[in-house]
Amino acid sequence: MLTKAQFKFIKSLAQTKVRKAEGLFVAEGVKVAGEWLNSKNRIRYIVGTEDYIANNKHLFTKHGKAEVHVVKESELEQLSTLTAPNQVLVVVEKPASAPIPPTGWKLLLDEVKDPGNMGSIIRIADWFGITDVICSTNSADYFQPKVVQAAMGGHLRVNLTECDIIQFLEHNTQPVYAAVLEGDNLFTGDFQSPGIIVIGNESQGISQAVQLFATHKITIPRIGGAESLNAAVSAGIICATLVGAAEAKKR
C-alpha cells in the first residue's frame, strides 16, 4: 500500500512545475500504462488494483527497481486524473530528448495549448512515422496526464523537444510548410521534399514571427461550411497528404 507521503506525491505530479522539477510523469490505464511497462524506460511506481497486480506480474520483470503498490479502486480513483479510473497507473521517469536530425519529416507546434490536441498530434506523428515533434516553450506540456493519455504510447516512439522555436528555425535548412488560412492548396501543390510541418495555436494560428520562416504556406481548402479545423485534425490531414504521398511514391 502507499504511504500518505507517496499518495500525496503522486497526486502532485498533476502539476507541471512538479513534473518538471522531479523529472517524472504519470501514465494511466491498462493500455497506456502497459506500453510503458513493456518498454525499457525507468518506472518509479506501479500502482494498481489487487486483480491487476496479481494478473500482470509478468509485465513487471523489466522493472525490478519499481515499487509495486496494491490499492483499492477508491484510492486509485482519488489518484487518477481520468473520468473513469482504469486499474493501474505508473509513475515514469521522463525520457530525455534526443538530438533533432537534419533530415526527415518533423512537426513543429507554435503555441498549441490544448492537451488533447497535443496528445493527438503526437499520436499522428507516431502513425505516420514522424520521429520528431518540436514545440514552443509556451505550448502544452508533453507530459500532462491528458497529453499522455491522448498520445496512446506515442511518447515512446516520437522524440519530443521543447525549445525556442525561433532559434530552431534560424538554424534550420529544411523546407518549412506552414498551415495558414490563405496559402497554396495542399491537395494540388507540389510539396514533396521532407521538411517541417508547422501547426499553430488553436485560435491565433501561426505567429507572424514563425511565418517569416515559411518556405511554403499551405491551406486545407474548405469545401463545406465549417469555420475552422482544430489543430490535431489539421495536422492529420496535412501529414496524410504530404507524408503519405511521399511514402507512396517511394513504393
Buried (B, 14 or more C-beta within 10 A) or exposed (E): EBEEEBBEBBBBBBEEEBBBEBEBBBBBBBEBBBBBBEBEBBBBBBBBBEEBBEEBEEBBEBBEEBEEBBBEEEBBEEBBBBEEBBBBBBBBEBBEBEEBEEEBBBBBBBBBBBBBBBBBBBBBBBBBEBBBBBBBEEBBBBBBBBBBBBBBBBBBBBBBBBBEBBEBBEEBEBBBBBBBEEBBEBEEBEBEEBBBBBBBBBEEBBBEEBBEBBBBBBBBEEEEEEEEBBBBBBBBBBBBBBBEEBEEEEE
